[in-house]
Amino acid sequence: MQTMTVYQLTDCLHENRTARVPGEQIAATVSAWLAELGVHSPLADDFSYAVRTGDWAAAHTIGTHLSIDVSVTTPV
């Protein structure tokens, strides 16, 4: 049985806002959060790619610019 990696995203601009999503939903989740602020950024896709490919240095650097923390979590 193959398990799916799930990531916990934390919106650092809004208290208590987190989402647990599979890799393919990272960009959509981050884009939705940015849209609430009236922002559109290609960094959401770059962030998603960095996380999904395991480039944690890039993921954390981009996440800092987006005010998003990310960690690997267990599937729900």
C-alpha positions in Angstrom: 0.0 0.0 0.0 1.4 3.4 -1.1 1.1 6.2 1.4 0.6 9.8 0.3 2.8 12.5 1.8 0.8 15.2 3.5 2.2 18.6 4.3 1.0 21.0 7.0 0.9 24.6 5.8 0.7 27.4 8.4 -0.3 30.9 7.4 1.9 33.1 9.5 -0.3 36.2 8.8 -3.4 34.7 10.3 -3.5 33.2 13.7 -4.5 29.5 13.9 -4.8 29.1 10.1 -3.3 25.8 9.0 -4.1 23.3 6.2 -3.0 19.7 5.8 -2.7 19.0 2.1 -1.1 16.6 -0.3 1.7 18.0 -2.5 -0.5 18.6 -5.5 -2.8 21.0 -3.5 0.0 23.2 -2.0 -0.1 25.8 -4.8 -3.9 26.1 -4.8 -4.0 26.5 -1.0 -1.3 29.1 -0.9 -2.8 30.9 -3.9 -6.2 31.0 -2.2 -4.7 32.5 0.9 -2.8 35.1 -1.1 -6.0 35.9 -3.1 -7.7 36.8 0.2 -5.1 39.5 0.5 -5.6 40.7 -3.1 -2.3 39.2 -4.1 -1.3 36.9 -7.0 2.2 35.5 -7.1 4.0 32.9 -9.1 5.9 32.1 -5.9 3.0 29.9 -4.9 3.9 27.5 -7.7 7.7 27.8 -7.0 7.0 27.0 -3.3 4.9 24.0 -4.2 7.6 22.7 -6.5 10.3 23.1 -3.9 8.3 21.3 -1.3 7.3 18.4 -3.6 10.9 17.9 -4.8 12.4 18.1 -1.3 14.3 21.3 -1.9 13.8 22.4 1.7 16.3 25.3 1.6 14.3 26.8 -1.3 11.0 25.9 0.2 11.8 27.7 3.5 13.3 30.7 1.7 10.2 31.1 -0.5 7.9 30.3 2.4 9.5 33.2 4.4 8.6 35.6 1.5 5.0 34.2 1.4 4.7 34.1 5.2 4.0 30.4 5.1 5.6 27.6 7.2 5.6 24.1 5.9 6.3 20.7 7.5 5.7 17.1 6.6 2.9 15.5 8.6 1.2 12.1 8.8 -1.7 11.4 6.5 -5.1 11.8 8.0 
